[in-house]
Amino acid sequence: MTDTLEDVADRMAITELVHRYARHVHQHDRRDTEMMASCFTKDAVMEFDGGVSRRVSELGLTGPNDPVILRKVDGLDRVDLSTTAATNVSVELHGDTATVENMAVTTLVGERDGVPAMRVRGLRFYDEVVRRNGEWKFARRRHSLLWAFAPTPTGAGE
């Protein structure tokens, strides 16, 4: 089957959605929670490891404080800096809906018990996206931790 120009444009828009989320999920220097919230439908659900599902509206993406998903990560008491690189985006189009799978590597720097600490995590996301008013958004985003390790940052504890 050959993709039409519209299919190619849809795949590009969905891939940009994945990258926009990655760019804003932990960008503490930007604190652009409204931009991150714009990645989701109003009734979107985020599912974390262990099957814990929460409505995105409960995650505090548009409030004055850091969103819940930015405050703490397993292995860190606080997240101060991070980067997320989204890769291997695979899109299956179904008209105005699509299923998406992608991988990501996230490096998180913060504190654990008052000492500088770092976590590096490999993630896989399984997404259901929808086109609403001509724009692709996440309706459901499932976050799956594949692996993680905690290297010691240079100068930590010195």
URCOR-V980679 format. One record per residue. N is the residue number from 0. SS is DSSP state (H for helix, E for strand, L for the rest). PSI is psi in whole degrees, 0 to 359 (none if undefined). OMEGA is omega in whole degrees, -180 to 180 (none if undefined). Layout:
{{N;SS;PSI;OMEGA} {N;SS;PSI;OMEGA}}
This chain:
{{0;L;137;-179} {1;L;134;177} {2;L;143;172} {3;L;170;176} {4;H;324;177} {5;H;319;177} {6;H;315;180} {7;H;316;179} {8;H;320;178} {9;H;316;178} {10;H;319;178} {11;H;317;-180} {12;H;320;179} {13;H;319;177} {14;H;320;176} {15;H;323;176} {16;H;313;179} {17;H;315;-179} {18;H;325;178} {19;H;317;176} {20;H;311;-179} {21;H;322;-178} {22;H;328;-173} {23;H;348;-175} {24;H;322;-179} {25;L;21;-178} {26;L;83;-175} {27;L;337;178} {28;L;337;-179} {29;L;320;-177} {30;L;36;-176} {31;L;72;-177} {32;H;331;178} {33;H;321;178} {34;H;318;179} {35;H;317;179} {36;H;329;-179} {37;L;349;177} {38;L;345;-172} {39;E;152;169} {40;E;163;-180} {41;E;330;-177} {42;E;20;-176} {43;E;154;179} {44;E;138;175} {45;E;129;180} {46;E;128;-179} {47;E;169;178} {48;H;145;-179} {49;H;4;176} {50;H;11;178} {51;E;115;180} {52;E;138;176} {53;E;143;173} {54;E;138;-179} {55;H;328;179} {56;H;339;179} {57;H;352;-175} {58;H;0;175} {59;L;33;-176} {60;L;338;-177} {61;L;7;180} {62;L;176;-177} {63;L;342;-179} {64;L;169;177} {65;L;139;177} {66;L;152;180} {67;H;318;-175} {68;H;353;178} {69;H;348;-170} {70;H;319;-171} {71;L;141;177} {72;E;144;178} {73;L;124;-179} {74;L;350;177} {75;E;141;175} {76;L;333;-178} {77;E;142;176} {78;E;122;180} {79;E;320;-178} {80;E;150;175} {81;E;163;171} {82;E;147;177} {83;E;128;177} {84;E;114;179} {85;E;134;-178} {86;E;173;172} {87;E;52;-179} {88;E;122;179} {89;E;126;-175} {90;E;128;172} {91;E;115;-177} {92;E;142;177} {93;E;62;-178} {94;L;243;-180} {95;L;13;173} {96;E;163;177} {97;E;153;170} {98;E;141;-174} {99;E;142;173} {100;E;136;174} {101;E;160;177} {102;E;159;176} {103;E;151;171} {104;E;126;-178} {105;E;131;174} {106;E;124;-177} {107;E;133;180} {108;E;134;180} {109;E;222;180} {110;E;150;172} {111;E;117;-179} {112;L;39;176} {113;L;4;-179} {114;E;139;176} {115;E;139;-178} {116;E;160;-179} {117;E;147;172} {118;E;136;173} {119;E;129;-173} {120;E;140;171} {121;E;128;-175} {122;E;156;169} {123;E;137;178} {124;E;136;173} {125;E;121;-172} {126;E;148;166} {127;E;121;-179} {128;E;153;180} {129;E;151;175} {130;E;121;178} {131;E;127;-178} {132;L;39;177} {133;L;5;-178} {134;E;136;179} {135;E;136;180} {136;E;155;174} {137;E;128;171} {138;E;327;177} {139;E;134;180} {140;E;117;180} {141;E;123;-176} {142;E;123;-179} {143;E;120;178} {144;E;122;179} {145;E;318;-180} {146;E;162;177} {147;E;150;171} {148;E;163;-175} {149;L;87;176} {150;L;160;177} {151;L;119;180} {152;L;146;178} {153;L;131;178} {154;L;358;-180} {155;L;131;177} {156;L;5;-180} {157;L;none;none}}
